[in-house]
Amino acid sequence: MTSSNGILSAFALVFAITLPHVHGQPFAPAPAPVSDGTSIDQGIAYLLMILALVLTYIIHTNDTPLSLS
C-alpha cells in the first residue's frame, strides 16, 4: 500500500508540474523599438548649446584687452 501511495504521489507531482505547461499560451512578442525623435532632437539641442557657448567664449576672449595698464 505504501508503494502505491508513493507511485501515486510521484504521478500526481509530475502531472501537477506538467499540466499547466500543456495549456499555457506562448508569450506575446515584444513590441518593436520605436523612436519618436525626441532623443534625437534633444541631442541636437545639446550640441547647438555647446556650440553657442564655445562661440560666445571665443568672441568675448578676443573682445577683452589683454593688459589693463
mmCIF file as Biopython writes it, N, C-alpha, C and O atoms, coordinates in Angstrom:
data_model
#
loop_
_atom_site.group_PDB
_atom_site.id
_atom_site.type_symbol
_atom_site.label_atom_id
_atom_site.label_alt_id
_atom_site.label_comp_id
_atom_site.label_asym_id
_atom_site.label_entity_id
_atom_site.label_seq_id
_atom_site.pdbx_PDB_ins_code
_atom_site.Cartn_x
_atom_site.Cartn_y
_atom_site.Cartn_z
_atom_site.occupancy
_atom_site.B_iso_or_equiv
_atom_site.auth_seq_id
_atom_site.auth_asym_id
_atom_site.pdbx_PDB_model_num
ATOM 1   N N  . MET A ? 1  ? 0.814  -1.186  0.000   1.0 0.0 1  A 1 
ATOM 2   C CA . MET A ? 1  ? 0.000  0.000   0.000   1.0 0.0 1  A 1 
ATOM 3   C C  . MET A ? 1  ? 0.864  1.258   0.000   1.0 0.0 1  A 1 
ATOM 4   O O  . MET A ? 1  ? 0.503  2.243   -0.645  1.0 0.0 1  A 1 
ATOM 5   N N  . THR A ? 2  ? 1.992  1.251   0.704   1.0 0.0 2  A 1 
ATOM 6   C CA . THR A ? 2  ? 2.845  2.437   0.742   1.0 0.0 2  A 1 
ATOM 7   C C  . THR A ? 2  ? 3.526  2.662   -0.594  1.0 0.0 2  A 1 
ATOM 8   O O  . THR A ? 2  ? 3.754  3.809   -0.981  1.0 0.0 2  A 1 
ATOM 9   N N  . SER A ? 3  ? 3.860  1.584   -1.317  1.0 0.0 3  A 1 
ATOM 10  C CA . SER A ? 3  ? 4.493  1.784   -2.618  1.0 0.0 3  A 1 
ATOM 11  C C  . SER A ? 3  ? 3.490  2.344   -3.618  1.0 0.0 3  A 1 
ATOM 12  O O  . SER A ? 3  ? 3.863  3.140   -4.479  1.0 0.0 3  A 1 
ATOM 13  N N  . SER A ? 4  ? 2.227  1.943   -3.520  1.0 0.0 4  A 1 
ATOM 14  C CA . SER A ? 4  ? 1.227  2.501   -4.433  1.0 0.0 4  A 1 
ATOM 15  C C  . SER A ? 4  ? 0.951  3.969   -4.095  1.0 0.0 4  A 1 
ATOM 16  O O  . SER A ? 4  ? 0.665  4.769   -4.986  1.0 0.0 4  A 1 
ATOM 17  N N  . ASN A ? 5  ? 1.036  4.323   -2.805  1.0 0.0 5  A 1 
ATOM 18  C CA . ASN A ? 5  ? 0.895  5.732   -2.428  1.0 0.0 5  A 1 
ATOM 19  C C  . ASN A ? 5  ? 2.065  6.558   -2.949  1.0 0.0 5  A 1 
ATOM 20  O O  . ASN A ? 5  ? 1.883  7.693   -3.389  1.0 0.0 5  A 1 
ATOM 21  N N  . GLY A ? 6  ? 3.268  5.983   -2.897  1.0 0.0 6  A 1 
ATOM 22  C CA . GLY A ? 6  ? 4.453  6.679   -3.407  1.0 0.0 6  A 1 
ATOM 23  C C  . GLY A ? 6  ? 4.384  6.872   -4.905  1.0 0.0 6  A 1 
ATOM 24  O O  . GLY A ? 6  ? 4.732  7.934   -5.423  1.0 0.0 6  A 1 
ATOM 25  N N  . ILE A ? 7  ? 3.928  5.826   -5.611  1.0 0.0 7  A 1 
ATOM 26  C CA . ILE A ? 7  ? 3.800  5.928   -7.066  1.0 0.0 7  A 1 
ATOM 27  C C  . ILE A ? 7  ? 2.716  6.940   -7.425  1.0 0.0 7  A 1 
ATOM 28  O O  . ILE A ? 7  ? 2.880  7.750   -8.338  1.0 0.0 7  A 1 
ATOM 29  N N  . LEU A ? 8  ? 1.605  6.879   -6.690  1.0 0.0 8  A 1 
ATOM 30  C CA . LEU A ? 8  ? 0.520  7.824   -6.933  1.0 0.0 8  A 1 
ATOM 31  C C  . LEU A ? 8  ? 0.961  9.258   -6.638  1.0 0.0 8  A 1 
ATOM 32  O O  . LEU A ? 8  ? 0.600  10.185  -7.363  1.0 0.0 8  A 1 
ATOM 33  N N  . SER A ? 9  ? 1.737  9.434   -5.578  1.0 0.0 9  A 1 
ATOM 34  C CA . SER A ? 9  ? 2.248  10.767  -5.238  1.0 0.0 9  A 1 
ATOM 35  C C  . SER A ? 9  ? 3.196  11.276  -6.314  1.0 0.0 9  A 1 
ATOM 36  O O  . SER A ? 9  ? 3.123  12.440  -6.708  1.0 0.0 9  A 1 
ATOM 37  N N  . ALA A ? 10 ? 4.085  10.408  -6.790  1.0 0.0 10 A 1 
ATOM 38  C CA . ALA A ? 10 ? 5.026  10.800  -7.834  1.0 0.0 10 A 1 
ATOM 39  C C  . ALA A ? 10 ? 4.286  11.155  -9.115  1.0 0.0 10 A 1 
ATOM 40  O O  . ALA A ? 10 ? 4.612  12.144  -9.773  1.0 0.0 10 A 1 
ATOM 41  N N  . PHE A ? 11 ? 3.281  10.342  -9.473  1.0 0.0 11 A 1 
ATOM 42  C CA . PHE A ? 11 ? 2.498  10.619  -10.670 1.0 0.0 11 A 1 
ATOM 43  C C  . PHE A ? 11 ? 1.736  11.937  -10.531 1.0 0.0 11 A 1 
ATOM 44  O O  . PHE A ? 11 ? 1.672  12.723  -11.476 1.0 0.0 11 A 1 
ATOM 45  N N  . ALA A ? 12 ? 1.162  12.177  -9.358  1.0 0.0 12 A 1 
ATOM 46  C CA . ALA A ? 12 ? 0.425  13.416  -9.125  1.0 0.0 12 A 1 
ATOM 47  C C  . ALA A ? 12 ? 1.359  14.623  -9.190  1.0 0.0 12 A 1 
ATOM 48  O O  . ALA A ? 12 ? 0.980  15.675  -9.705  1.0 0.0 12 A 1 
ATOM 49  N N  . LEU A ? 13 ? 2.577  14.475  -8.671  1.0 0.0 13 A 1 
ATOM 50  C CA . LEU A ? 13 ? 3.547  15.567  -8.711  1.0 0.0 13 A 1 
ATOM 51  C C  . LEU A ? 13 ? 3.955  15.885  -10.148 1.0 0.0 13 A 1 
ATOM 52  O O  . LEU A ? 13 ? 3.983  17.049  -10.548 1.0 0.0 13 A 1 
ATOM 53  N N  . VAL A ? 14 ? 4.269  14.848  -10.918 1.0 0.0 14 A 1 
ATOM 54  C CA . VAL A ? 14 ? 4.650  15.056  -12.316 1.0 0.0 14 A 1 
ATOM 55  C C  . VAL A ? 14 ? 3.485  15.664  -13.090 1.0 0.0 14 A 1 
ATOM 56  O O  . VAL A ? 14 ? 3.678  16.576  -13.893 1.0 0.0 14 A 1 
ATOM 57  N N  . PHE A ? 15 ? 2.284  15.163  -12.850 1.0 0.0 15 A 1 
ATOM 58  C CA . PHE A ? 15 ? 1.103  15.670  -13.529 1.0 0.0 15 A 1 
ATOM 59  C C  . PHE A ? 15 ? 0.833  17.130  -13.151 1.0 0.0 15 A 1 
ATOM 60  O O  . PHE A ? 15 ? 0.459  17.933  -14.006 1.0 0.0 15 A 1 
ATOM 61  N N  . ALA A ? 16 ? 1.020  17.472  -11.881 1.0 0.0 16 A 1 
ATOM 62  C CA . ALA A ? 16 ? 0.783  18.840  -11.426 1.0 0.0 16 A 1 
ATOM 63  C C  . ALA A ? 16 ? 1.810  19.811  -12.007 1.0 0.0 16 A 1 
ATOM 64  O O  . ALA A ? 16 ? 1.502  20.981  -12.235 1.0 0.0 16 A 1 
ATOM 65  N N  . ILE A ? 17 ? 3.014  19.333  -12.243 1.0 0.0 17 A 1 
ATOM 66  C CA . ILE A ? 17 ? 4.051  20.205  -12.805 1.0 0.0 17 A 1 
ATOM 67  C C  . ILE A ? 17 ? 3.851  20.397  -14.304 1.0 0.0 17 A 1 
ATOM 68  O O  . ILE A ? 17 ? 4.007  21.508  -14.810 1.0 0.0 17 A 1 
ATOM 69  N N  . THR A ? 18 ? 3.506  19.325  -15.020 1.0 0.0 18 A 1 
ATOM 70  C CA . THR A ? 18 ? 3.429  19.414  -16.482 1.0 0.0 18 A 1 
ATOM 71  C C  . THR A ? 18 ? 2.092  19.920  -16.999 1.0 0.0 18 A 1 
ATOM 72  O O  . THR A ? 18 ? 2.049  20.459  -18.105 1.0 0.0 18 A 1 
ATOM 73  N N  . LEU A ? 19 ? 1.012  19.778  -16.266 1.0 0.0 19 A 1 
ATOM 74  C CA . LEU A ? 19 ? -0.299 20.168  -16.773 1.0 0.0 19 A 1 
ATOM 75  C C  . LEU A ? 19 ? -0.413 21.663  -17.080 1.0 0.0 19 A 1 
ATOM 76  O O  . LEU A ? 19 ? -0.960 22.003  -18.129 1.0 0.0 19 A 1 
ATOM 77  N N  . PRO A ? 20 ? 0.066  22.570  -16.238 1.0 0.0 20 A 1 
ATOM 78  C CA . PRO A ? 20 ? -0.059 23.997  -16.597 1.0 0.0 20 A 1 
ATOM 79  C C  . PRO A ? 20 ? 0.707  24.366  -17.863 1.0 0.0 20 A 1 
ATOM 80  O O  . PRO A ? 20 ? 0.318  25.297  -18.568 1.0 0.0 20 A 1 
ATOM 81  N N  . HIS A ? 21 ? 1.784  23.654  -18.160 1.0 0.0 21 A 1 
ATOM 82  C CA . HIS A ? 21 ? 2.572  23.967  -19.347 1.0 0.0 21 A 1 
ATOM 83  C C  . HIS A ? 21 ? 1.883  23.496  -20.618 1.0 0.0 21 A 1 
ATOM 84  O O  . HIS A ? 21 ? 2.124  24.043  -21.694 1.0 0.0 21 A 1 
ATOM 85  N N  . VAL A ? 22 ? 1.038  22.495  -20.503 1.0 0.0 22 A 1 
ATOM 86  C CA . VAL A ? 22 ? 0.339  21.990  -21.677 1.0 0.0 22 A 1 
ATOM 87  C C  . VAL A ? 22 ? -0.690 23.006  -22.157 1.0 0.0 22 A 1 
ATOM 88  O O  . VAL A ? 22 ? -0.856 23.197  -23.362 1.0 0.0 22 A 1 
ATOM 89  N N  . HIS A ? 23 ? -1.371 23.649  -21.239 1.0 0.0 23 A 1 
ATOM 90  C CA . HIS A ? 23 ? -2.423 24.586  -21.599 1.0 0.0 23 A 1 
ATOM 91  C C  . HIS A ? 23 ? -1.940 26.031  -21.652 1.0 0.0 23 A 1 
ATOM 92  O O  . HIS A ? 23 ? -2.729 26.936  -21.922 1.0 0.0 23 A 1 
ATOM 93  N N  . GLY A ? 24 ? -0.678 26.251  -21.402 1.0 0.0 24 A 1 
ATOM 94  C CA . GLY A ? 24 ? -0.164 27.620  -21.407 1.0 0.0 24 A 1 
ATOM 95  C C  . GLY A ? 24 ? -0.112 28.195  -22.806 1.0 0.0 24 A 1 
ATOM 96  O O  . GLY A ? 24 ? 0.034  27.465  -23.786 1.0 0.0 24 A 1 
ATOM 97  N N  . GLN A ? 25 ? -0.229 29.485  -22.891 1.0 0.0 25 A 1 
ATOM 98  C CA . GLN A ? 25 ? -0.150 30.163  -24.174 1.0 0.0 25 A 1 
ATOM 99  C C  . GLN A ? 25 ? 1.247  30.748  -24.339 1.0 0.0 25 A 1 
ATOM 100 O O  . GLN A ? 25 ? 1.908  31.078  -23.355 1.0 0.0 25 A 1 
ATOM 101 N N  . PRO A ? 26 ? 1.689  30.874  -25.574 1.0 0.0 26 A 1 
ATOM 102 C CA . PRO A ? 26 ? 3.034  31.434  -25.788 1.0 0.0 26 A 1 
ATOM 103 C C  . PRO A ? 26 ? 3.074  32.903  -25.384 1.0 0.0 26 A 1 
ATOM 104 O O  . PRO A ? 26 ? 2.050  33.584  -25.341 1.0 0.0 26 A 1 
ATOM 105 N N  . PHE A ? 27 ? 4.264  33.365  -25.094 1.0 0.0 27 A 1 
ATOM 106 C CA . PHE A ? 27 ? 4.452  34.759  -24.721 1.0 0.0 27 A 1 
ATOM 107 C C  . PHE A ? 27 ? 4.165  35.661  -25.917 1.0 0.0 27 A 1 
ATOM 108 O O  . PHE A ? 27 ? 4.424  35.293  -27.063 1.0 0.0 27 A 1 
ATOM 109 N N  . ALA A ? 28 ? 3.643  36.812  -25.644 1.0 0.0 28 A 1 
ATOM 110 C CA . ALA A ? 28 ? 3.401  37.788  -26.708 1.0 0.0 28 A 1 
ATOM 111 C C  . ALA A ? 28 ? 4.743  38.342  -27.176 1.0 0.0 28 A 1 
ATOM 112 O O  . ALA A ? 28 ? 5.651  38.524  -26.365 1.0 0.0 28 A 1 
ATOM 113 N N  . PRO A ? 29 ? 4.876  38.609  -28.454 1.0 0.0 29 A 1 
ATOM 114 C CA . PRO A ? 29 ? 6.149  39.161  -28.931 1.0 0.0 29 A 1 
ATOM 115 C C  . PRO A ? 29 ? 6.377  40.557  -28.364 1.0 0.0 29 A 1 
ATOM 116 O O  . PRO A ? 29 ? 5.438  41.314  -28.120 1.0 0.0 29 A 1 
ATOM 117 N N  . ALA A ? 30 ? 7.630  40.866  -28.167 1.0 0.0 30 A 1 
ATOM 118 C CA . ALA A ? 30 ? 7.983  42.183  -27.635 1.0 0.0 30 A 1 
ATOM 119 C C  . ALA A ? 30 ? 7.697  43.245  -28.692 1.0 0.0 30 A 1 
ATOM 120 O O  . ALA A ? 30 ? 7.893  43.002  -29.883 1.0 0.0 30 A 1 
ATOM 121 N N  . PRO A ? 31 ? 7.244  44.394  -28.274 1.0 0.0 31 A 1 
ATOM 122 C CA . PRO A ? 31 ? 6.982  45.448  -29.263 1.0 0.0 31 A 1 
ATOM 123 C C  . PRO A ? 31 ? 8.285  45.943  -29.883 1.0 0.0 31 A 1 
ATOM 124 O O  . PRO A ? 31 ? 9.337  45.953  -29.243 1.0 0.0 31 A 1 
ATOM 125 N N  . ALA A ? 32 ? 8.187  46.340  -31.111 1.0 0.0 32 A 1 
ATOM 126 C CA . ALA A ? 32 ? 9.368  46.835  -31.818 1.0 0.0 32 A 1 
ATOM 127 C C  . ALA A ? 32 ? 9.800  48.167  -31.211 1.0 0.0 32 A 1 
ATOM 128 O O  . ALA A ? 32 ? 8.953  48.984  -30.848 1.0 0.0 32 A 1 
ATOM 129 N N  . PRO A ? 33 ? 11.100 48.391  -31.098 1.0 0.0 33 A 1 
ATOM 130 C CA . PRO A ? 33 ? 11.557 49.672  -30.549 1.0 0.0 33 A 1 
ATOM 131 C C  . PRO A ? 33 ? 11.194 50.817  -31.496 1.0 0.0 33 A 1 
ATOM 132 O O  . PRO A ? 33 ? 11.448 50.763  -32.699 1.0 0.0 33 A 1 
ATOM 133 N N  . VAL A ? 34 ? 10.607 51.824  -30.926 1.0 0.0 34 A 1 
ATOM 134 C CA . VAL A ? 34 ? 10.154 52.960  -31.726 1.0 0.0 34 A 1 
ATOM 135 C C  . VAL A ? 34 ? 10.799 54.223  -31.163 1.0 0.0 34 A 1 
ATOM 136 O O  . VAL A ? 34 ? 10.771 54.465  -29.956 1.0 0.0 34 A 1 
ATOM 137 N N  . SER A ? 35 ? 11.364 54.999  -32.033 1.0 0.0 35 A 1 
ATOM 138 C CA . SER A ? 35 ? 11.933 56.280  -31.627 1.0 0.0 35 A 1 
ATOM 139 C C  . SER A ? 35 ? 11.023 57.383  -32.138 1.0 0.0 35 A 1 
ATOM 140 O O  . SER A ? 35 ? 10.748 57.476  -33.335 1.0 0.0 35 A 1 
ATOM 141 N N  . ASP A ? 36 ? 10.561 58.214  -31.219 1.0 0.0 36 A 1 
ATOM 142 C CA . ASP A ? 36 ? 9.686  59.301  -31.637 1.0 0.0 36 A 1 
ATOM 143 C C  . ASP A ? 36 ? 10.465 60.560  -31.998 1.0 0.0 36 A 1 
ATOM 144 O O  . ASP A ? 36 ? 9.869  61.589  -32.319 1.0 0.0 36 A 1 
ATOM 145 N N  . GLY A ? 37 ? 11.761 60.488  -31.948 1.0 0.0 37 A 1 
ATOM 146 C CA . GLY A ? 37 ? 12.585 61.602  -32.375 1.0 0.0 37 A 1 
ATOM 147 C C  . GLY A ? 37 ? 12.933 62.593  -31.292 1.0 0.0 37 A 1 
ATOM 148 O O  . GLY A ? 37 ? 13.729 63.502  -31.526 1.0 0.0 37 A 1 
ATOM 149 N N  . THR A ? 38 ? 12.354 62.445  -30.101 1.0 0.0 38 A 1 
ATOM 150 C CA . THR A ? 38 ? 12.647 63.427  -29.053 1.0 0.0 38 A 1 
ATOM 151 C C  . THR A ? 38 ? 14.081 63.312  -28.570 1.0 0.0 38 A 1 
ATOM 152 O O  . THR A ? 38 ? 14.703 64.322  -28.238 1.0 0.0 38 A 1 
ATOM 153 N N  . SER A ? 39 ? 14.617 62.100  -28.524 1.0 0.0 39 A 1 
ATOM 154 C CA . SER A ? 39 ? 16.005 61.963  -28.074 1.0 0.0 39 A 1 
ATOM 155 C C  . SER A ? 39 ? 16.964 62.542  -29.106 1.0 0.0 39 A 1 
ATOM 156 O O  . SER A ? 39 ? 17.995 63.111  -28.747 1.0 0.0 39 A 1 
ATOM 157 N N  . ILE A ? 40 ? 16.632 62.400  -30.380 1.0 0.0 40 A 1 
ATOM 158 C CA . ILE A ? 40 ? 17.473 62.987  -31.430 1.0 0.0 40 A 1 
ATOM 159 C C  . ILE A ? 40 ? 17.410 64.509  -31.353 1.0 0.0 40 A 1 
ATOM 160 O O  . ILE A ? 40 ? 18.432 65.186  -31.459 1.0 0.0 40 A 1 
ATOM 161 N N  . ASP A ? 41 ? 16.209 65.040  -31.167 1.0 0.0 41 A 1 
ATOM 162 C CA . ASP A ? 41 ? 16.058 66.494  -31.038 1.0 0.0 41 A 1 
ATOM 163 C C  . ASP A ? 41 ? 16.805 67.026  -29.824 1.0 0.0 41 A 1 
ATOM 164 O O  . ASP A ? 41 ? 17.414 68.095  -29.879 1.0 0.0 41 A 1 
ATOM 165 N N  . GLN A ? 42 ? 16.757 66.281  -28.736 1.0 0.0 42 A 1 
ATOM 166 C CA . GLN A ? 42 ? 17.449 66.720  -27.527 1.0 0.0 42 A 1 
ATOM 167 C C  . GLN A ? 42 ? 18.962 66.700  -27.738 1.0 0.0 42 A 1 
ATOM 168 O O  . GLN A ? 42 ? 19.660 67.600  -27.269 1.0 0.0 42 A 1 
ATOM 169 N N  . GLY A ? 43 ? 19.470 65.699  -28.427 1.0 0.0 43 A 1 
ATOM 170 C CA . GLY A ? 43 ? 20.902 65.639  -28.722 1.0 0.0 43 A 1 
ATOM 171 C C  . GLY A ? 43 ? 21.352 66.796  -29.593 1.0 0.0 43 A 1 
ATOM 172 O O  . GLY A ? 43 ? 22.408 67.383  -29.358 1.0 0.0 43 A 1 
ATOM 173 N N  . ILE A ? 44 ? 20.548 67.128  -30.604 1.0 0.0 44 A 1 
ATOM 174 C CA . ILE A ? 44 ? 20.878 68.269  -31.465 1.0 0.0 44 A 1 
ATOM 175 C C  . ILE A ? 44 ? 20.844 69.567  -30.666 1.0 0.0 44 A 1 
ATOM 176 O O  . ILE A ? 44 ? 21.685 70.444  -30.864 1.0 0.0 44 A 1 
ATOM 177 N N  . ALA A ? 45 ? 19.880 69.690  -29.771 1.0 0.0 45 A 1 
ATOM 178 C CA . ALA A ? 45 ? 19.790 70.901  -28.943 1.0 0.0 45 A 1 
ATOM 179 C C  . ALA A ? 45 ? 21.014 71.043  -28.050 1.0 0.0 45 A 1 
ATOM 180 O O  . ALA A ? 45 ? 21.545 72.143  -27.900 1.0 0.0 45 A 1 
ATOM 181 N N  . TYR A ? 46 ? 21.470 69.933  -27.450 1.0 0.0 46 A 1 
ATOM 182 C CA . TYR A ? 46 ? 22.673 69.998  -26.616 1.0 0.0 46 A 1 
ATOM 183 C C  . TYR A ? 46 ? 23.893 70.401  -27.438 1.0 0.0 46 A 1 
ATOM 184 O O  . TYR A ? 46 ? 24.706 71.202  -26.977 1.0 0.0 46 A 1 
ATOM 185 N N  . LEU A ? 47 ? 24.033 69.865  -28.638 1.0 0.0 47 A 1 
ATOM 186 C CA . LEU A ? 47 ? 25.173 70.233  -29.481 1.0 0.0 47 A 1 
ATOM 187 C C  . LEU A ? 47 ? 25.126 71.714  -29.859 1.0 0.0 47 A 1 
ATOM 188 O O  . LEU A ? 47 ? 26.156 72.388  -29.860 1.0 0.0 47 A 1 
ATOM 189 N N  . LEU A ? 48 ? 23.944 72.216  -30.178 1.0 0.0 48 A 1 
ATOM 190 C CA . LEU A ? 48 ? 23.833 73.635  -30.517 1.0 0.0 48 A 1 
ATOM 191 C C  . LEU A ? 48 ? 24.122 74.526  -29.315 1.0 0.0 48 A 1 
ATOM 192 O O  . LEU A ? 48 ? 24.710 75.596  -29.468 1.0 0.0 48 A 1 
ATOM 193 N N  . MET A ? 49 ? 23.719 74.098  -28.126 1.0 0.0 49 A 1 
ATOM 194 C CA . MET A ? 49 ? 24.026 74.885  -26.926 1.0 0.0 49 A 1 
ATOM 195 C C  . MET A ? 49 ? 25.520 74.907  -26.660 1.0 0.0 49 A 1 
ATOM 196 O O  . MET A ? 49 ? 26.062 75.950  -26.292 1.0 0.0 49 A 1 
ATOM 197 N N  . ILE A ? 50 ? 26.192 73.791  -26.834 1.0 0.0 50 A 1 
ATOM 198 C CA . ILE A ? 50 ? 27.646 73.747  -26.638 1.0 0.0 50 A 1 
ATOM 199 C C  . ILE A ? 50 ? 28.340 74.630  -27.676 1.0 0.0 50 A 1 
ATOM 200 O O  . ILE A ? 50 ? 29.287 75.347  -27.355 1.0 0.0 50 A 1 
ATOM 201 N N  . LEU A ? 51 ? 27.863 74.572  -28.923 1.0 0.0 51 A 1 
ATOM 202 C CA . LEU A ? 51 ? 28.433 75.420  -29.965 1.0 0.0 51 A 1 
ATOM 203 C C  . LEU A ? 51 ? 28.246 76.899  -29.635 1.0 0.0 51 A 1 
ATOM 204 O O  . LEU A ? 51 ? 29.158 77.698  -29.841 1.0 0.0 51 A 1 
ATOM 205 N N  . ALA A ? 52 ? 27.081 77.265  -29.127 1.0 0.0 52 A 1 
ATOM 206 C CA . ALA A ? 52 ? 26.832 78.658  -28.744 1.0 0.0 52 A 1 
ATOM 207 C C  . ALA A ? 52 ? 27.739 79.081  -27.598 1.0 0.0 52 A 1 
ATOM 208 O O  . ALA A ? 52 ? 28.245 80.203  -27.598 1.0 0.0 52 A 1 
ATOM 209 N N  . LEU A ? 53 ? 27.955 78.205  -26.620 1.0 0.0 53 A 1 
ATOM 210 C CA . LEU A ? 53 ? 28.854 78.540  -25.512 1.0 0.0 53 A 1 
ATOM 211 C C  . LEU A ? 53 ? 30.289 78.719  -25.987 1.0 0.0 53 A 1 
ATOM 212 O O  . LEU A ? 53 ? 30.978 79.637  -25.544 1.0 0.0 53 A 1 
ATOM 213 N N  . VAL A ? 54 ? 30.743 77.851  -26.883 1.0 0.0 54 A 1 
ATOM 214 C CA . VAL A ? 54 ? 32.115 77.952  -27.394 1.0 0.0 54 A 1 
ATOM 215 C C  . VAL A ? 54 ? 32.282 79.236  -28.200 1.0 0.0 54 A 1 
ATOM 216 O O  . VAL A ? 54 ? 33.272 79.948  -28.036 1.0 0.0 54 A 1 
ATOM 217 N N  . LEU A ? 55 ? 31.325 79.531  -29.063 1.0 0.0 55 A 1 
ATOM 218 C CA . LEU A ? 55 ? 31.422 80.766  -29.850 1.0 0.0 55 A 1 
ATOM 219 C C  . LEU A ? 55 ? 31.376 82.004  -28.967 1.0 0.0 55 A 1 
ATOM 220 O O  . LEU A ? 55 ? 32.105 82.965  -29.215 1.0 0.0 55 A 1 
ATOM 221 N N  . THR A ? 56 ? 30.541 81.996  -27.952 1.0 0.0 56 A 1 
ATOM 222 C CA . THR A ? 56 ? 30.481 83.124  -27.022 1.0 0.0 56 A 1 
ATOM 223 C C  . THR A ? 56 ? 31.806 83.295  -26.301 1.0 0.0 56 A 1 
ATOM 224 O O  . THR A ? 56 ? 32.282 84.418  -26.133 1.0 0.0 56 A 1 
ATOM 225 N N  . TYR A ? 57 ? 32.404 82.197  -25.874 1.0 0.0 57 A 1 
ATOM 226 C CA . TYR A ? 57 ? 33.702 82.265  -25.197 1.0 0.0 57 A 1 
ATOM 227 C C  . TYR A ? 57 ? 34.768 82.825  -26.132 1.0 0.0 57 A 1 
ATOM 228 O O  . TYR A ? 57 ? 35.558 83.679  -25.729 1.0 0.0 57 A 1 
ATOM 229 N N  . ILE A ? 58 ? 34.796 82.354  -27.375 1.0 0.0 58 A 1 
ATOM 230 C CA . ILE A ? 58 ? 35.811 82.820  -28.329 1.0 0.0 58 A 1 
ATOM 231 C C  . ILE A ? 58 ? 35.620 84.307  -28.636 1.0 0.0 58 A 1 
ATOM 232 O O  . ILE A ? 58 ? 36.592 85.062  -28.678 1.0 0.0 58 A 1 
ATOM 233 N N  . ILE A ? 59 ? 34.391 84.720  -28.848 1.0 0.0 59 A 1 
ATOM 234 C CA . ILE A ? 59 ? 34.123 86.130  -29.182 1.0 0.0 59 A 1 
ATOM 235 C C  . ILE A ? 59 ? 34.492 87.046  -28.019 1.0 0.0 59 A 1 
ATOM 236 O O  . ILE A ? 59 ? 35.094 88.097  -28.234 1.0 0.0 59 A 1 
ATOM 237 N N  . HIS A ? 60 ? 34.145 86.670  -26.809 1.0 0.0 60 A 1 
ATOM 238 C CA . HIS A ? 60 ? 34.406 87.547  -25.667 1.0 0.0 60 A 1 
ATOM 239 C C  . HIS A ? 60 ? 35.863 87.521  -25.227 1.0 0.0 60 A 1 
ATOM 240 O O  . HIS A ? 60 ? 36.329 88.507  -24.657 1.0 0.0 60 A 1 
ATOM 241 N N  . THR A ? 61 ? 36.595 86.459  -25.461 1.0 0.0 61 A 1 
ATOM 242 C CA . THR A ? 61 ? 38.018 86.476  -25.114 1.0 0.0 61 A 1 
ATOM 243 C C  . THR A ? 61 ? 38.795 87.320  -26.112 1.0 0.0 61 A 1 
ATOM 244 O O  . THR A ? 61 ? 39.802 87.922  -25.741 1.0 0.0 61 A 1 
ATOM 245 N N  . ASN A ? 62 ? 38.366 87.382  -27.349 1.0 0.0 62 A 1 
ATOM 246 C CA . ASN A ? 62 ? 39.039 88.239  -28.331 1.0 0.0 62 A 1 
ATOM 247 C C  . ASN A ? 62 ? 38.624 89.701  -28.178 1.0 0.0 62 A 1 
ATOM 248 O O  . ASN A ? 62 ? 39.318 90.592  -28.667 1.0 0.0 62 A 1 
ATOM 249 N N  . ASP A ? 63 ? 37.525 89.952  -27.520 1.0 0.0 63 A 1 
ATOM 250 C CA . ASP A ? 63 ? 36.999 91.307  -27.360 1.0 0.0 63 A 1 
ATOM 251 C C  . ASP A ? 63 ? 37.659 92.052  -26.202 1.0 0.0 63 A 1 
ATOM 252 O O  . ASP A ? 63 ? 37.771 93.277  -26.249 1.0 0.0 63 A 1 
ATOM 253 N N  . THR A ? 64 ? 38.094 91.349  -25.176 1.0 0.0 64 A 1 
ATOM 254 C CA . THR A ? 64 ? 38.678 91.988  -23.995 1.0 0.0 64 A 1 
ATOM 255 C C  . THR A ? 64 ? 40.159 92.258  -24.221 1.0 0.0 64 A 1 
ATOM 256 O O  . THR A ? 64 ? 40.850 91.456  -24.849 1.0 0.0 64 A 1 
ATOM 257 N N  . PRO A ? 65 ? 40.652 93.392  -23.708 1.0 0.0 65 A 1 
ATOM 258 C CA . PRO A ? 65 ? 42.093 93.674  -23.842 1.0 0.0 65 A 1 
ATOM 259 C C  . PRO A ? 65 ? 42.909 92.756  -22.928 1.0 0.0 65 A 1 
ATOM 260 O O  . PRO A ? 65 ? 42.446 92.348  -21.863 1.0 0.0 65 A 1 
ATOM 261 N N  . LEU A ? 66 ? 44.119 92.444  -23.362 1.0 0.0 66 A 1 
ATOM 262 C CA . LEU A ? 66 ? 44.965 91.546  -22.583 1.0 0.0 66 A 1 
ATOM 263 C C  . LEU A ? 66 ? 45.633 92.266  -21.419 1.0 0.0 66 A 1 
ATOM 264 O O  . LEU A ? 66 ? 45.818 91.660  -20.363 1.0 0.0 66 A 1 
ATOM 265 N N  . SER A ? 67 ? 45.999 93.529  -21.571 1.0 0.0 67 A 1 
ATOM 266 C CA . SER A ? 67 ? 46.662 94.265  -20.488 1.0 0.0 67 A 1 
ATOM 267 C C  . SER A ? 67 ? 45.799 95.448  -20.068 1.0 0.0 67 A 1 
ATOM 268 O O  . SER A ? 67 ? 45.196 96.114  -20.910 1.0 0.0 67 A 1 
ATOM 269 N N  . LEU A ? 68 ? 45.742 95.703  -18.783 1.0 0.0 68 A 1 
ATOM 270 C CA . LEU A ? 68 ? 44.931 96.798  -18.261 1.0 0.0 68 A 1 
ATOM 271 C C  . LEU A ? 68 ? 45.769 98.041  -17.942 1.0 0.0 68 A 1 
ATOM 272 O O  . LEU A ? 68 ? 45.209 99.028  -17.463 1.0 0.0 68 A 1 
ATOM 273 N N  . SER A ? 69 ? 47.054 98.036  -18.181 1.0 0.0 69 A 1 
ATOM 274 C CA . SER A ? 69 ? 47.896 99.183  -17.832 1.0 0.0 69 A 1 
ATOM 275 C C  . SER A ? 69 ? 48.004 100.228 -18.899 1.0 0.0 69 A 1 
ATOM 276 O O  . SER A ? 69 ? 48.687 101.234 -18.710 1.0 0.0 69 A 1 
#
